[in-house]
Amino acid sequence: MKKIWNLETKNLIQQRVELYGFVDNIRDHGKIVFIDLRDRSGIVQCVVDQNNNFFSLVKNLKPASVLKIIGKVQPRPAHLENPRLETGKIEVAIEEIEPLASAKDLPFEVTTDGYEINEALRLRYRYLDLRRPRLQKNLRRRHEFLLFLRNFLDALGFLEIETPILTKSTPEGARDFLVPSRLYPGKFYALPQSPQQYKQLLMVAGLERYFQIARCFRDEDPRADRQPEFTQLDIEMSYVEREDILNLVEKMLVEAIQNLYPQKKITKIPFPRISYEEAIRLYGSDKPDLREDPENKDELSFCFIVDFPMFEWKDPEKRWDTFHHPFTQPKLPDDSKDKDEIIKVLESNPQILLSEQYDLVLNGYEIGGGSLRTTDPDILIKVFEVLGHKREEVYQKFGHLIEAFSYGVPPHGGIAPGIDRILMILENEISIREVIAFPKTGEARDLMMDSPSEVNEKELKELGIEIKGRDLKNKKDEK
Ligand code: ASP
């Protein structure tokens, strides 16, 4: 590969270089033309004068066209240096130029920060929007952050293990995205709301320390800052206490921030551990914003909320739901985990139970949650019964887990910090869409791919699916 990054030119004075990139800007001064060539690393000024036989070709170039340039790096005369450009002390005298692709006029400016442009238009042309230096920076930071997490966990003996996308429903409190099965008409896969059951089964399998940069899918009602798919750093560990998990996450985030965001100030280390009851009493919220100066954009205030109630009453539906998910270990208000007593309370008085759930909160956002898990099948089944499932139904839906737990299950627990939201906060962005390469709109649409979209009759037929109320549906699409 002969390509060098544009920014490398600044150290290559008097050398011949081969550059590739987009025309960022072109300035025609009559007898001399300047091209600002932009690649992922930045901009370098290239220059050509009228004595060159390709002068007219250069004069006709349009912004955004793609070029190969061979030229010599030369210092600029002192009074023409540009201190705002990293390569501002040099320029490249073009010796050969080859247009690789022409470009139509872009639908919007890609050199500004982009906040001024209608977001729907930006998302419609996301591949152009992503040329914007701000978004390139966000994607690079996301990569660096994830790479840091991977290396951090790898050094502690964690294995990164992929789990299926085509799976079976796992209750995380949201609706599932369903995928019809062609081979088994009338049957469906579900996209994972999280890899929860798989990661627990990996503990049964004896893997002990697992992580995954996992995509999670939840079919919830649209909200401005919600995505139907999002990314979690999914973690599970065997033979741990709650503090082992909280300390791990704390150390990982502190080190990541110190390395990648040294300008940020973390309000308090260790992160405060606050009980749910105390958080509600003191702050009126289970995701308190504990920043000392909320105006300071570089302050990061983490805390863990612990000792959540196990259940909450859903009034409209008149039923109990879990605060976290059914796999979380319940405990008695005095912290005891006496099995007989817990079963008794589950049957008679479930609202008094607390749980081993913990949430990670940053600047008033819940950015992750986790728990120690129930490994006792009797308690797990009882929890499902409190949630309104019949015993047979529990076996039908979760029989694999209950069976797995009967073959020797290490005590285990985990957590799943949400990557999109953490990065949004670290990058001082206004929305998680700004740190995701190809996000959907707040209404869960992909405006670039035009998805969701209809599929043809043949495909539906193969799946044994018939769309009812087509007229109604078409009307909704026209909106
Ligand atoms: N699966 C949980 C969630 O997505 C996280 C966990 O319990 O580890 O919130």
Residues whose N, C-alpha, C, O or C-beta is under 5 A from the ligand:
A	BS01	LIG	Q193 S194 Q196 I235 G369 G370 S371 G414 I415 A416
